[in-house]
Amino acid sequence: MSVLDLICYARTHSPFYRELYDGIEGTELTDLPVLDQAAFWAANTIRDNQVLTRAHTDGLIFKTGGTTKAPRVSFYTNG
């Protein structure tokens, strides 16, 4: 899979990356915009997740306690 394929997949299946990559036509990693961490974590939530490229149906979800900032969520799928 090329970088362009990955960008196209993310743009097609993730609202967050659709907006982030809007208008990007490059094929190199250096052509991509720098990811704003605050925007990423704000969009990466258990409810109404805007980052995932498909529904999370099987696997694990880890959530931090949020002692230093807002809780953060990580999704892991099986297979």
Buried (B, 14 or more C-beta within 10 A) or exposed (E): EEBBEEBEEBBEEBBBBEEBBEEBEEEEEEEBEEEEEEBBBEBBBEEEBBBBEEEEEEEEEEEEEEEEEEEBBEBEEEE
